[in-house]
Amino acid sequence: MARVDFYVLPATGDAARQRFACRLAEKAYRQKNTVHIQVGDEQTARLMDELLWTFRDGSFLPHEVIESNVAIADSPVTVGTGTGKEAAPDLLINLAETLPSRIESLSRIAEIVTSDDRGKSRGREHFARYRDAGHVLETHKM
């Protein structure tokens, strides 16, 4: 079973989730972990690609956007619309509307929840689905 951490932000909107995902990915990378940021569509993947270079001054986060049919990525941080065929990362940050596929192969998942109604609703739905599947859940109020 995966450990699923829910990070509850006081902020609202997708931009807050995306910026927090960058910070979380940077922290995991500095701890020598591989990270995959799962997004819902190609447009968001391109946005995250740019944001990972610019989210704060002086940041350097080696990453690549991957297609779902790529076997294994070379970068320690990847962004894509699914978990595809790549090796299971140490941390999957889920920014997609749906749960990640192949959950059984993942050891750690991060869900970022914003304080707006849409974010809370999505967070509650994901929490219930992970709980019902027997995953270990932790909630962190930021």
C-alpha positions in Angstrom: 0.0 0.0 0.0 1.1 3.5 -0.8 1.6 6.3 1.8 -0.6 9.2 0.6 0.1 12.7 2.0 -2.5 15.3 1.6 -1.1 18.9 1.8 -4.0 21.3 2.5 -3.1 24.8 1.4 -4.8 28.0 2.7 -4.6 29.3 -0.9 -7.0 28.8 -3.8 -6.7 27.8 -7.4 -4.5 25.6 -9.6 -1.6 28.1 -9.6 -1.2 27.6 -5.8 -1.2 23.8 -6.3 1.3 24.0 -9.1 3.7 26.3 -7.2 3.5 24.0 -4.1 4.2 21.0 -6.3 7.4 22.7 -7.5 8.5 23.2 -3.9 7.6 19.7 -2.9 9.5 18.3 -6.0 12.5 20.4 -5.1 12.6 19.1 -1.5 12.3 15.5 -2.7 15.0 16.0 -5.3 17.4 17.4 -2.8 16.8 14.3 -0.7 17.9 12.2 -3.7 14.4 11.0 -4.6 12.9 10.6 -8.0 9.7 12.5 -8.6 6.9 12.3 -11.2 4.4 15.1 -11.4 1.2 13.7 -12.9 -0.9 16.3 -14.7 -4.2 16.1 -16.5 -3.3 17.3 -20.0 -0.4 18.4 -22.3 -1.1 22.1 -21.7 -0.6 21.7 -18.0 2.5 19.6 -18.6 4.0 22.5 -20.6 3.0 25.0 -17.9 4.7 22.8 -15.2 7.8 22.5 -17.4 8.2 26.2 -17.5 7.3 26.7 -13.8 9.9 24.2 -12.7 12.5 26.5 -14.1 11.1 29.7 -12.8 9.1 29.1 -9.6 11.7 30.8 -7.5 14.9 32.7 -8.1 17.9 30.5 -8.1 16.0 27.3 -8.4 17.5 24.4 -10.5 15.4 21.4 -10.8 16.5 19.1 -13.6 13.4 17.6 -15.2 11.8 16.5 -18.4 8.3 16.2 -19.8 7.6 12.6 -20.8 5.2 11.0 -23.1 3.2 8.1 -21.6 4.9 5.6 -23.9 8.5 6.5 -22.8 10.2 3.5 -21.2 12.4 5.3 -18.6 13.2 9.0 -18.2 16.8 10.2 -17.7 15.8 13.0 -15.3 15.2 12.7 -11.6 12.0 14.8 -12.0 9.5 14.1 -14.7 6.2 15.7 -15.7 3.5 13.8 -17.7 -0.2 12.9 -18.1 0.2 9.4 -16.7 2.5 7.0 -15.1 2.9 5.1 -18.4 5.7 2.6 -18.6 8.3 4.6 -16.7 9.9 3.2 -13.5 7.9 3.9 -10.4 9.2 7.2 -8.8 10.0 7.6 -5.1 7.3 10.3 -5.0 4.3 10.9 -7.4 2.8 14.3 -7.0 -0.8 14.1 -8.4 -2.1 17.3 -9.9 -4.6 15.4 -12.2 -8.3 15.3 -11.5 -8.1 11.5 -11.3 -6.2 9.1 -9.2 -2.9 7.8 -10.6 -2.8 4.5 -12.4 -0.7 1.7 -11.1 -1.1 2.8 -7.5 0.0 -0.6 -6.3 3.5 0.1 -7.7 3.9 3.4 -5.9 5.3 3.9 -2.4 4.5 7.5 -1.9 1.8 9.9 -3.4 1.3 13.6 -2.7 -2.1 15.2 -3.2 -2.3 19.0 -3.0 -5.6 20.4 -1.8 -6.6 24.1 -2.1 -9.2 25.8 0.1 -11.6 26.7 -2.7 -14.8 24.6 -3.1 -13.4 22.7 -6.2 -10.2 21.9 -4.4 -11.9 20.7 -1.2 -14.3 18.5 -3.2 -11.6 16.9 -5.2 -9.5 16.4 -2.1 -12.4 14.7 -0.2 -13.1 12.4 -3.2 -9.5 11.4 -3.5 -9.1 10.9 0.2 -12.2 8.6 0.4 -11.0 6.5 -2.6 -7.5 6.1 -1.2 -8.9 5.2 2.3 -11.3 2.7 0.8 -8.4 1.1 -1.1 -6.5 0.7 2.2 -3.7 3.2 1.7 -1.9 4.9 4.6 -3.1 8.5 4.7 -1.6 11.6 6.3 -3.0 15.1 6.3 -0.7 18.2 6.6 -2.3 21.6 7.0 0.1 24.2 5.5 
